[in-house]
Amino acid sequence: MQKAYDWNVWVLQHVKNFPKEYKFSLGQTITESSLRLLMSLVDATYRRRNEQEIEAAVREVNRLRYLTRLSKDLRILPRNSQEFAAKALDEIGRMAGGWLKSARRRTGDGASGQPVE
């Protein structure tokens, strides 16, 4: 969860520097998705049956991958920032994916058909 928190701090610091024409569309979408990711992980820590929350976190990581890539392609994020974002999201995605696999083993639902990172 600390990595997701750190990710949100990074996002909030970078989105405020987005150009005006993207700040309230792409920037806001990235911010909201990042906050949903963090809140999904927070909620998952307080629930015994937490698969839905973890699945939501995995979805947000995948959405954020596309949004940060789009930001790079539009030349909103510098290359080094996009590289940091990709590495951070990969790490968060691997952790959430591992947590989801563990949760599914606990409940006996190892083959739900959902892709897992």
PyMOL commands that set and color helices and strands:
alter all, ss='L'
color gray80, all
select helices_A, chain A and resi 2-15+20-45+51-73+79-107
alter helices_A, ss='H'
color red, helices_A
deselect
rebuild
show_as cartoon
